[in-house]
Amino acid sequence: MPLHAGREISSKRVSGLVQVYQRENRLSRQTNPFPEILEDTVYTRILKDPNYWISQDLEDKIIQIIAQSLDISGILYHLGTESLITNAYDLLPLDDSRIDLVEMIQRLPILIGRLTRAVYLNVKPIADQKVIFVFNYLPEYQEKWYDAVFFQGMLNGLAVLFELKEFKIRMTKTKLFGIHMSHKELGEDIVFGTDSNEYEMDWLEDKLFLSRSRLTKDDITNRHRVMVTSRMDSQLEEISIVDVKDVVRRSRELAIENRDLEAAVEVLKSFKQELEKKQLSMAKDLRLAKNIQKGLIPEIIPDWNGIQFWTGFTPMQEVSGDYYDYFPYNMNKLGVAVCDVSGHGVPAAFITALSKLLFSNFKKSKPSEIFKLINRELLDLVKQQGYTTCVYVLIHDDYKVLYSVAGHPRPILFRAKTGRAEICEGDGTFLGMFPDAGETFLDFQLQLEPGDQLFLYTDGLIEAENDKGLAFGETKLIQIIETCAGKSIQDTVETILTTHKEFTMGTDPMDDITLLGLQLSPRLPEFNLIKAKGEEAYLNKEFQDAVSFYEKAHQILPRELDTQLSYGKALAHSRDFDKAIRLLESYNKFKTNHFKSHSVLGYCYYQMEMFEKAEIEWKKAHSINDSKLSNLYNLAQVYRKLNQKKKMKDVIEKMKRIDPSYIHILPLEKKWESLPDE
């Protein structure tokens, strides 16, 4: 393998990503996971030498591999924050002078220069407490979507270091045509395809100064300490020592792999600090918590390996203490959790967000092991000020089910062969209350057969009372399940909820209510056979036949994502664009970040002459996989249709930078020349 001549990027960023990749895939640090692109000696230097530099091309190849199995946007944001915090000491004056946030911002270009030779930073103050950061790439380098996330994370590090309580950091412009994450996470009104990459930061108050500590080596054991002084009367000035590595350690505890989750935890951390210091109004807290919970609980769980899901979720107040979610384990296992947090309102919402984070981080082969880890973390984070009950189900691809119960109502299993439902065994204590709770968590096993159903629920379902004070109860729940024998899981769950609503008519809800049902489809063998025929027809380009087979398979498992995507592609080939659009739009709601679904959807919009929508989808496709020049080619065609000559030219130039030999560039240039000037 040839050595990489250019070394334009510090390896610190990719080193952090590689370490997360190793942990998630349980790889040894001694084993090079990228032998096809990375020599062992280079791999060792990346992990061990903080001053090692690599080429932008090599970093991009490593990131592309890692991004195939991890959602790296949240990790990159955290690494950016950590980079700022850990390097802030070296930006401080060498004497005992102290600096404020504004002066630290002016020194930030120095840090950028220490991390990359591909980008330089200009800082433009536009008000006393408002700054624009302009990141410019040198002509020979190509901007990347992950740079946008990393740089915004760095700017967030300024807010963390100076303990800003009220501030905003948002991207306003970018040269990119799209970003591999929700744009609203970076900024509400980003202008894409511009000449620069810009961020805007403003803040309301800035109380702290930073300076190097005067402590001697005898006083401290770590050079990464700074002195913080508050802006008070000089006679009363408060001075404290901040251990930067301690700040990084606390920051790492809050780091998460999903950008949506990163934002939720950061907001919750903010209002928790405010509750401790200022006791913000309950109305404001509830509004924040409600917005956070919208991103925590999935509206729909997709079909998985022939298992269908349906849920009912009724919070008692604006925010709920109930929580459910699903957690894919690569391709062979799926975890499903239903939790009930003690209390309601903001405290419950806070623990709900922590639960989301912890369940996402801890994916073990036994549910009891997951409970032990989460119990320990909740004890440390919540300090026994709240707890949660939970049932966690781990479904294997052979339909073996391992589950564990932590102070929660036990699952109910319905056997299709017998038509009978029964309460499963299981016991265990709460999570987050007792240090020795790990001894109570046990694993139980059952085997699903076609048609079998499993129900997970919170106690709000069975403890709800009617106007005579009688509880709904488990017995009634079992009776309803048995009367629904032969029905789909959706119909069964809906019947339970309708009956429950009628039972409690005229009474106020006493608790949040969650019901999650899953069923191994009795028609799975039929589905697999029909799907295989559809795939064969598609490969043979017999698209009308493929559509017919996929439609039948889709009717059996309507939320099975692979079939849904294949069905949409076959419809597009058959020129049934209306139906293909509806199907692909539904598919994209699951946030699978599959570039093909956006690419095909863009094609359908284009054929329907809905060019603006086609532009949006092809930008998304390119942001997810920027190695596919076909998406840029399609964008150029859209701009030709819209007579947007400048944008078409920009896309053609981007294609040239990526692959000058691409055969479609020359025909596009001729079409561009024929367009009238704007």
VOGU-3710 file (C-alpha; in Angstrom, 3 decimals, decimal comma):
1> mplhagreis> 0,000/0,000/0,000  1,509/3,383/-0,936  2,285/5,841/1,828  0,047/8,887/2,065  2,212/11,794/1,008  0,063/14,685/2,228  -0,560/15,015/5,947  -3,234/17,650/6,401  -5,285/16,444/9,374  -4,404/15,792/13,006
11> skrvsglvqv> -5,239/12,184/13,832  -6,885/13,159/17,143  -10,410/13,216/15,724  -10,261/9,895/13,912  -8,497/8,359/16,939  -11,567/9,127/19,059  -13,876/7,594/16,448  -11,736/4,462/16,154  -11,841/3,940/19,933  -15,656/4,154/19,958
21> yqrenrlsrq> -15,786/1,764/16,974  -13,615/-0,721/18,850  -15,801/-0,567/21,972  -19,042/-1,009/20,044  -17,681/-3,971/18,078  -15,755/-5,450/21,051  -12,447/-5,319/19,214  -9,020/-5,527/20,776  -6,985/-2,314/20,646  -4,048/-4,374/19,433
31> tnpfpeiled> -5,919/-5,508/16,304  -6,065/-3,196/13,293  -9,734/-3,209/12,150  -8,924/-1,541/8,808  -6,062/-3,583/7,297  -7,243/-2,975/3,738  -6,655/0,800/4,009  -4,364/1,207/7,006  -0,927/-0,164/7,807  -0,476/-1,544/11,328
41> tvytrilkdp> 2,256/0,986/12,134  0,011/3,888/11,053  -2,905/2,441/13,040  -0,724/2,294/16,184  0,469/5,877/15,684  -3,127/7,114/15,284  -4,118/5,603/18,630  -0,998/6,407/20,638  0,609/9,551/19,209  -1,456/12,730/19,875
51> nywisqdled> 0,867/14,707/17,566  0,491/12,376/14,568  -0,926/13,761/11,309  -2,586/11,888/8,442  -4,006/12,731/5,020  -7,556/13,976/4,590  -8,132/11,088/2,180  -7,114/8,478/4,766  -9,275/10,062/7,458  -12,254/10,068/5,082
61> kiiqiiaqsl> -11,812/6,369/4,253  -11,713/5,424/7,942  -14,767/7,553/8,739  -16,741/6,088/5,830  -16,145/2,557/7,170  -17,081/3,488/10,741  -20,204/5,357/9,574  -21,530/2,164/7,978  -22,129/0,618/11,427  -22,387/3,640/13,759
71> disgilyhlg> -24,316/6,897/13,742  -21,215/9,037/14,201  -22,788/12,501/14,195  -23,292/12,603/17,978  -19,803/11,186/18,564  -18,226/13,812/16,301  -20,085/16,613/18,062  -18,779/15,386/21,416  -15,224/14,990/20,079  -15,352/18,586/18,855
81> teslitnayd> -16,428/19,778/22,305  -13,687/17,699/23,924  -11,031/19,034/21,519  -11,784/22,619/22,495  -11,799/21,887/26,233  -8,597/19,821/26,254  -6,659/22,331/24,134  -7,939/25,507/25,814  -5,023/25,575/28,267  -2,522/26,021/25,458
91> llplddsrid> -4,440/29,046/24,162  -4,155/30,955/27,445  -1,534/33,729/27,996  1,831/32,470/29,211  1,845/34,922/32,116  -0,856/35,236/34,747  -3,056/37,451/32,559  -6,673/36,469/32,416  -8,893/36,442/29,320  -12,630/36,443/28,742
101> lvemiqrlpi> -14,736/34,582/26,201  -14,281/37,232/23,505  -10,483/36,979/23,648  -10,613/33,177/23,711  -12,737/33,308/20,546  -10,062/35,438/18,859  -7,481/32,768/19,706  -9,592/29,924/18,286  -8,015/30,103/14,778  -4,741/29,041/16,427
111> ligrltravy> -6,372/25,808/17,588  -7,874/25,147/14,140  -4,397/25,495/12,686  -3,133/22,870/15,134  -5,799/20,383/14,017  -5,889/20,782/10,233  -4,004/22,325/7,337  -7,038/21,978/5,062  -9,160/24,619/6,802  -8,514/28,058/8,250
121> lnvkpiadqk> -10,855/30,094/10,448  -11,813/33,764/10,284  -13,639/35,318/13,245  -15,970/38,250/12,561  -17,414/40,053/15,611  -20,731/41,697/14,682  -21,890/42,824/18,147  -20,686/42,840/21,763  -21,933/39,308/22,327  -22,336/37,997/18,792
131> vifvfnylpe> -19,701/36,461/16,502  -19,631/34,817/13,083  -17,113/32,008/12,498  -16,109/31,509/8,853  -14,392/28,178/8,091  -12,653/28,288/4,703  -11,231/25,271/2,895  -8,111/25,610/0,818  -8,919/25,051/-2,892  -7,272/21,641/-3,086
141> yqekwydavf> -9,354/20,169/-0,264  -12,959/19,047/-0,238  -15,313/19,950/2,602  -16,989/17,031/4,431  -20,334/16,804/6,225  -18,677/15,523/9,380  -16,521/18,657/9,594  -19,719/20,689/10,004  -20,732/18,624/13,045  -17,223/18,551/14,564
151> fqgmlnglav> -16,681/22,311/14,265  -20,048/23,078/15,849  -19,101/20,740/18,689  -15,901/22,777/19,158  -17,904/25,987/19,425  -20,102/24,289/22,013  -16,894/23,615/23,965  -16,519/27,379/24,416  -19,945/27,506/26,070  -19,082/24,557/28,320
161> lfelkefkir> -15,705/26,004/29,352  -17,101/29,449/30,164  -20,259/27,996/31,755  -22,620/29,987/29,559  -26,226/29,551/30,647  -27,987/31,202/27,715  -26,398/31,001/24,287  -27,074/29,932/20,703  -24,735/28,294/18,213  -26,107/27,641/14,749
171> mtktklfgih> -24,811/27,021/11,260  -26,021/29,667/8,810  -24,177/28,791/5,563  -22,348/25,814/4,102  -20,758/24,839/0,828  -22,313/21,395/1,231  -25,542/20,500/-0,541  -26,768/18,546/2,480  -25,629/17,143/5,793  -25,811/13,525/7,056
181> mshkelgedi> -28,078/14,354/9,993  -31,145/16,421/10,806  -30,369/19,955/9,611  -32,270/21,459/12,540  -29,662/20,038/14,885  -27,138/22,436/13,334  -29,402/25,354/12,458  -32,982/26,167/11,547  -32,346/28,079/8,300  -29,100/26,803/6,785
191> vfgtdsneye> -28,284/28,070/3,294  -26,713/25,219/1,325  -24,370/25,418/-1,654  -22,780/28,752/-0,652  -19,167/29,891/-0,957  -18,230/29,400/2,710  -19,090/27,531/5,888  -20,348/29,880/8,589  -21,631/29,594/12,150  -23,229/32,262/14,299
201> mdwledklfl> -22,836/32,388/18,075  -24,453/34,773/20,520  -24,797/34,784/24,288  -26,501/36,860/26,961  -23,958/36,933/29,755  -20,293/36,118/30,238  -19,238/36,008/33,896  -15,927/34,171/33,825  -12,281/34,874/33,075  -9,672/32,160/32,446
211> srsrltkddi> -5,971/32,230/33,184  -3,166/29,787/33,792  -2,937/28,520/37,324  -0,108/29,836/39,528  0,051/26,557/41,386  3,421/24,852/41,345  4,201/21,316/40,320  4,213/20,390/43,990  0,623/21,565/44,292  -0,813/19,756/41,304
221> tnrhrvmvts> -0,200/16,555/39,392  -1,785/17,562/36,093  -0,812/20,583/33,957  -4,299/20,810/32,464  -5,671/23,175/35,076  -6,875/26,708/34,656  -7,885/29,425/37,071  -11,438/30,738/36,773  -12,322/34,171/38,211  -15,835/35,563/38,305
231> rmdsqleeis> -16,664/39,106/37,183  -17,475/40,568/40,556  -16,051/43,440/42,572  -12,289/42,941/42,724  -12,355/42,940/46,525  -14,766/40,024/46,520  -13,547/38,204/43,454  -14,043/34,453/43,671  -11,265/32,237/42,359  -11,488/28,539/41,629
241> ivdvkdvvrr> -9,323/25,924/39,961  -10,866/23,903/37,114  -9,399/20,548/36,180  -9,916/20,447/32,414  -9,560/16,689/32,268  -12,257/16,396/34,903  -14,501/18,529/32,680  -13,735/16,187/29,776  -14,480/13,137/31,927  -17,869/14,525/32,892
251> srelaienrd> -18,501/15,453/29,282  -17,737/11,910/28,147  -20,311/10,532/30,550  -22,932/12,504/28,611  -21,626/11,566/25,142  -24,020/9,489/22,998  -24,001/7,817/19,550  -27,135/9,432/18,133  -27,228/13,148/17,468  -30,933/13,410/18,434
261> leaavevlks> -30,054/11,865/21,816  -27,057/14,170/22,276  -29,303/17,210/21,954  -31,872/15,782/24,380  -29,313/15,075/27,101  -27,703/18,506/26,698  -31,073/20,233/27,125  -31,909/18,125/30,146  -28,518/18,913/31,662  -29,166/22,617/31,121
271> fkqelekkql> -32,529/22,736/32,833  -31,247/20,494/35,641  -28,547/23,098/36,348  -31,137/25,837/36,263  -33,405/23,934/38,648  -30,546/23,653/41,128  -29,492/27,301/40,887  -32,502/29,387/39,843  -35,629/27,221/40,245  -37,079/27,999/36,850
281> smakdlrlak> -40,834/27,939/36,500  -42,516/24,557/36,090  -44,239/25,644/32,906  -40,936/26,309/31,153  -39,464/23,021/32,369  -42,459/21,054/31,163  -42,247/22,673/27,747  -38,579/21,726/27,418  -39,190/18,191/28,618  -42,131/17,690/26,275
291> niqkglipei> -40,032/18,701/23,260  -37,275/16,323/24,329  -39,606/13,373/24,778  -40,902/13,751/21,234  -37,546/12,488/20,027  -37,108/9,804/22,674  -40,103/7,534/22,082  -40,590/6,017/18,592  -44,019/6,435/17,040  -43,737/3,126/15,168
301> ipdwngiqfw> -41,498/0,085/15,573  -40,742/-1,488/12,175  -41,306/-5,176/11,503  -38,205/-7,214/12,243  -37,443/-10,700/10,916  -41,139/-11,567/10,642  -42,081/-10,070/14,021  -44,710/-7,318/13,948  -45,144/-4,625/16,601  -47,970/-2,360/17,656
311> tgftpmqevs> -48,051/0,116/20,524  -50,444/2,225/22,543  -49,051/5,151/24,541  -51,180/7,548/26,633  -49,285/9,999/28,894  -51,231/11,365/31,868  -49,577/14,797/31,678  -47,559/16,791/29,148  -44,521/14,629/29,831  -44,615/10,961/30,707
321> gdyydyfpyn> -42,769/8,672/33,068  -43,472/5,741/30,756  -40,941/4,925/28,065  -40,507/2,250/25,403  -37,948/1,741/22,661  -36,231/-0,820/20,447  -32,500/-1,456/20,021  -31,107/-3,337/16,978  -28,114/-5,608/17,658  -26,597/-5,703/14,167
331> mnklgvavcd> -28,767/-8,190/12,208  -29,294/-11,134/14,548  -30,940/-9,674/17,678  -33,392/-6,968/18,642  -33,860/-5,535/22,122  -37,206/-4,115/23,269  -37,722/-2,261/26,565  -40,792/-0,928/28,366  -40,085/1,223/31,433  -42,080/3,095/34,063
341> vsghgvpaaf> -40,235/5,911/35,860  -41,312/6,916/39,359  -43,316/10,140/39,514  -44,363/12,430/36,681  -43,372/15,711/35,107  -39,821/17,013/34,741  -38,001/14,573/37,096  -39,583/11,603/35,350  -38,714/13,058/31,944  -35,105/13,481/33,061
351> italskllfs> -34,796/9,823/34,087  -36,585/8,816/30,872  -33,889/10,573/28,842  -31,158/8,910/30,894  -32,811/5,542/30,286  -32,762/6,142/26,531  -29,061/6,934/26,719  -28,183/3,969/28,914  -30,168/1,351/26,985  -28,592/2,612/23,756
361> nfkkskpsei> -25,096/2,293/25,241  -25,466/-1,079/26,979  -26,176/-3,887/24,533  -25,311/-7,139/26,270  -26,203/-10,744/25,459  -28,294/-11,075/28,624  -30,991/-8,629/29,772  -30,000/-9,198/33,407  -26,490/-7,918/32,620  -27,992/-4,800/31,022
371> fklinrelld> -30,058/-4,196/34,168  -27,008/-4,526/36,411  -25,098/-1,904/34,423  -28,043/0,501/34,215  -28,803/0,125/37,929  -25,234/1,138/38,756  -25,304/4,128/36,391  -28,678/5,384/37,644  -27,481/5,174/41,250  -24,503/7,318/40,350
381> lvkqqgyttc> -26,429/9,843/38,257  -29,769/10,173/40,059  -28,550/9,591/43,650  -31,652/7,551/44,615  -33,902/10,540/43,862  -35,909/8,444/41,429  -36,105/4,942/40,051  -37,582/3,019/37,150  -39,213/-0,361/36,653  -38,558/-2,181/33,401
391> vyvlihddyk> -39,057/-5,314/31,360  -36,416/-5,945/28,693  -36,902/-8,494/25,915  -34,047/-9,676/23,693  -35,343/-11,396/20,538  -32,961/-13,633/18,563  -33,260/-14,335/14,849  -34,333/-17,922/15,660  -37,197/-16,422/17,741  -35,710/-17,464/21,044
401> vlysvaghpr> -36,572/-14,739/23,539  -34,560/-13,846/26,632  -36,179/-11,418/29,035  -35,679/-9,994/32,492  -37,982/-8,099/34,855  -37,013/-5,228/37,164  -39,930/-4,457/39,493  -42,262/-4,324/36,480  -45,499/-6,126/35,502  -44,545/-9,448/33,948
411> pilfraktgr> -45,124/-10,050/30,217  -48,190/-11,917/29,003  -47,631/-14,640/26,382  -50,410/-15,797/24,053  -49,866/-19,183/22,402  -51,552/-19,472/19,002  -51,631/-23,287/19,134  -53,628/-23,429/22,373  -55,477/-20,119/22,169  -54,482/-19,467/25,780
421> aeicegdgtf> -52,677/-16,526/27,379  -50,627/-16,678/30,546  -48,476/-14,417/32,699  -44,780/-15,189/32,278  -42,543/-15,838/35,258  -40,029/-13,282/36,431  -39,145/-11,004/39,312  -36,554/-8,394/40,245  -36,319/-5,064/42,024  -36,304/-1,462/40,743
431> lgmfpdaget> -33,481/0,125/38,767  -31,652/3,015/40,397  -32,648/2,492/44,027  -30,625/-0,325/45,633  -26,847/-0,939/45,198  -27,272/-4,723/45,577  -30,220/-4,967/43,156  -28,068/-6,831/40,627  -28,532/-10,037/42,606  -32,284/-9,968/41,903
441> fldfqlqlep> -32,107/-9,710/38,106  -32,627/-13,069/36,403  -32,984/-14,150/32,770  -35,910/-16,194/31,534  -36,358/-17,830/28,152  -39,261/-18,645/25,869  -39,576/-19,699/22,234  -41,971/-17,936/19,895  -43,935/-19,972/17,387  -45,833/-18,564/14,359
451> gdqlflytdg> -48,880/-16,656/15,564  -47,658/-16,270/19,159  -48,050/-12,848/20,747  -46,178/-11,201/23,624  -47,485/-8,174/25,521  -45,411/-5,712/27,557  -47,190/-2,996/29,514  -46,949/-0,606/32,448  -49,015/-0,835/35,623  -51,106/2,158/34,527
461> lieaendkgl> -52,961/-0,245/32,213  -54,034/-2,810/34,819  -54,377/-0,493/37,838  -56,761/1,953/36,135  -60,170/1,955/37,834  -63,748/2,432/36,670  -66,265/4,739/38,321  -67,033/2,030/40,905  -63,412/1,770/42,044  -62,747/-1,614/40,407
471> afgetkliqi> -59,332/-2,089/38,763  -59,014/-3,237/35,150  -56,661/-6,007/36,297  -54,582/-8,724/34,658  -57,447/-11,226/34,543  -59,544/-8,979/32,318  -56,508/-8,233/30,156  -55,898/-11,964/29,615  -59,559/-12,536/28,768  -59,506/-9,842/26,080
481> ietcagksiq> -56,302/-11,257/24,572  -57,835/-14,736/24,356  -61,027/-13,422/22,736  -58,811/-11,832/20,041  -57,312/-15,203/19,004  -56,620/-15,172/15,288  -56,454/-11,378/15,070  -53,370/-9,420/14,089  -51,270/-7,796/16,797  -52,536/-4,372/15,691
491> dtvetiltth> -56,173/-5,423/16,035  -55,509/-7,066/19,400  -53,759/-4,012/20,872  -56,444/-1,683/19,534  -59,185/-3,911/21,002  -57,487/-3,886/24,413  -57,161/-0,088/24,375  -60,756/0,438/23,230  -62,090/-1,882/25,934  -59,861/-0,182/28,497
501> keftmgtdpm> -61,167/3,257/27,508  -64,755/2,084/27,825  -64,004/0,508/31,212  -62,512/3,713/32,663  -65,073/6,057/31,098  -65,881/8,953/33,399  -62,773/8,652/35,581  -59,577/10,676/35,583  -56,394/8,838/34,572  -54,223/7,899/37,547
511> dditllglql> -51,062/7,013/35,653  -49,397/6,908/32,246  -50,445/3,929/30,121  -48,203/1,991/27,756  -49,008/-1,253/25,916  -46,563/-2,843/23,469  -47,545/-5,999/21,608  -45,437/-8,137/19,308  -46,330/-11,155/17,191  -44,401/-13,667/15,138
521> sprlpefnli> -46,377/-13,566/11,912  -48,193/-16,847/11,189  -47,648/-16,073/7,494  -43,856/-15,771/7,714  -43,080/-18,800/5,463  -45,499/-17,433/2,862  -43,903/-13,983/3,141  -40,368/-15,329/2,649  -41,428/-17,297/-0,437  -43,212/-14,344/-2,061
531> kakgeeayln> -40,390/-11,938/-1,238  -37,839/-14,301/-2,812  -39,902/-14,390/-6,004  -40,035/-10,613/-6,009  -36,254/-10,372/-5,643  -35,741/-12,848/-8,487  -38,088/-10,905/-10,767  -36,368/-7,632/-9,866  -32,920/-9,043/-10,658  -34,261/-10,225/-14,034
541> kefqdavsfy> -35,658/-6,704/-14,625  -39,190/-8,076/-14,768  -40,418/-5,085/-12,807  -44,162/-5,558/-13,246  -43,884/-9,085/-11,843  -41,623/-7,777/-9,050  -44,247/-5,179/-8,138  -46,923/-7,869/-7,941  -44,833/-10,070/-5,621  -43,616/-7,205/-3,442
551> ekahqilpre> -47,167/-5,896/-3,060  -48,317/-9,265/-1,714  -45,331/-9,479/0,635  -45,936/-5,885/1,787  -49,540/-6,735/2,646  -48,324/-9,537/4,926  -45,634/-7,457/6,706  -46,422/-3,799/5,932  -43,595/-2,367/8,071  -40,811/-4,718/6,941
561> ldtqlsygka> -38,325/-2,110/5,725  -36,264/-4,122/3,211  -39,409/-5,163/1,361  -40,811/-1,638/1,529  -37,691/-0,195/-0,110  -37,550/-2,913/-2,775  -41,259/-2,425/-3,488  -40,721/1,315/-3,893  -37,817/0,782/-6,308  -39,833/-1,694/-8,384
571> lahsrdfdka> -42,740/0,759/-8,565  -40,366/3,478/-9,757  -39,025/1,195/-12,497  -42,631/0,457/-13,478  -43,325/4,221/-13,627  -46,004/4,090/-10,955  -44,514/7,207/-9,411  -47,441/8,253/-7,196  -47,476/4,952/-5,353  -43,680/4,794/-5,192
581> irllesynkf> -43,562/8,273/-3,615  -46,062/7,336/-0,889  -44,148/4,168/-0,087  -40,688/5,763/-0,013  -41,853/8,732/2,039  -43,212/6,257/4,590  -39,911/4,346/4,519  -37,856/7,493/5,158  -39,856/8,302/8,296  -37,954/5,480/10,000
591> ktnhfkshsv> -34,728/7,532/9,585  -32,775/4,627/8,138  -30,416/7,086/6,369  -30,355/4,874/3,275  -29,090/6,963/0,364  -30,913/4,735/-2,166  -34,359/5,538/-0,762  -33,720/9,278/-1,154  -32,160/8,788/-4,584  -35,135/6,810/-5,946
601> lgycyyqmem> -37,611/9,202/-4,321  -35,827/12,104/-6,013  -36,149/10,278/-9,343  -39,907/9,862/-8,808  -40,337/13,549/-7,989  -38,292/14,463/-11,061  -40,464/12,351/-13,333  -43,536/14,020/-11,833  -41,879/17,421/-12,571  -41,748/18,247/-8,854
611> fekaeiewkk> -38,214/19,570/-9,243  -37,823/21,355/-5,907  -38,676/18,157/-4,025  -36,375/16,155/-6,288  -33,578/18,596/-5,431  -34,109/18,063/-1,686  -34,026/14,261/-1,945  -30,941/14,133/-4,166  -29,135/16,491/-1,807  -29,954/14,119/1,051
621> ahsindskls> -28,773/11,132/-0,968  -25,480/12,859/-1,768  -24,935/13,916/1,851  -25,351/10,284/2,976  -23,099/8,842/0,278  -20,996/11,474/-1,470  -19,122/8,868/-3,506  -22,106/8,385/-5,852  -21,696/10,961/-8,613  -25,057/9,947/-10,056
631> nlynlaqvyr> -26,788/12,049/-7,388  -24,778/15,123/-8,390  -25,565/14,397/-12,031  -29,254/14,304/-11,156  -28,961/17,587/-9,252  -27,383/19,211/-12,287  -30,327/18,049/-14,395  -32,749/19,542/-11,863  -30,996/22,906/-12,007  -31,104/22,749/-15,800
641> klnqkkkmkd> -34,868/22,230/-15,633  -35,167/25,141/-13,205  -32,879/27,334/-15,366  -30,579/27,866/-12,382  -27,346/28,210/-14,301  -25,055/29,109/-11,414  -26,147/26,162/-9,259  -25,750/23,816/-12,207  -22,224/25,114/-12,765  -21,364/24,661/-9,058
651> viekmkridp> -22,493/21,027/-9,179  -20,481/20,350/-12,342  -17,373/21,834/-10,705  -17,904/19,630/-7,659  -18,127/16,567/-9,924  -14,851/17,575/-11,558  -13,128/17,797/-8,191  -14,352/14,342/-7,193  -13,740/12,533/-10,507  -12,600/14,587/-13,530
661> syihilplek> -12,948/11,489/-15,770  -16,674/11,048/-15,112  -18,178/10,560/-18,595  -21,301/12,662/-18,006  -19,444/15,878/-17,183  -18,838/16,978/-20,775  -22,491/16,517/-21,924  -23,623/18,435/-18,841  -21,284/21,312/-19,651  -22,742/21,550/-23,144
671> kweslpde> -26,255/21,682/-21,692  -25,093/24,328/-19,205  -23,731/26,496/-22,022  -27,106/26,402/-23,751  -28,905/27,870/-20,711  -29,705/31,599/-20,743  -27,838/33,737/-18,218  -29,643/34,318/-14,951
//
